[in-house]
Amino acid sequence: MSLYSWFGFTNILRYRPVLNSHDVEVEILPFVLGAARNEADNPFGPAPQVKAIYAGRDSATVGRLLGLKVVPPKQFPVSSMTVSIFIPKQKREEWGTKAASNKKAGVN
């Protein structure tokens, strides 16, 4: 999971009661980012050095604002795919239909 995915996930959990009070329902569906990027012809590549430097400062700042302690892993990238993620068949079919429509329309 990326750091920004984690920030988003924790905020959804934190603010879910507020969202629900406004009739906003949030459905959390896991997916494999690498597969999504490959499908969009946007494979993973190493970050430029400037981005890597900025990311360290940015993650510390965002973590502080969200009240989360951010501790970089000793080894990065870390393979987080140690378990299989099962997505309901209906959602896979729905996403497949949307992806095919977007690809046909030239939308990434």
Buried (B, 14 or more C-beta within 10 A) or exposed (E): EEBEEBBEEBEEEEEBEEEEEEEEEEEEEEEBEEEEEEBEEEEEEEEEEEEEEEBEEBBEEBBEEEEBEBEEEEEEEEEEEEEEEEEEEEEEEEBEEEBEEEEEEEEE
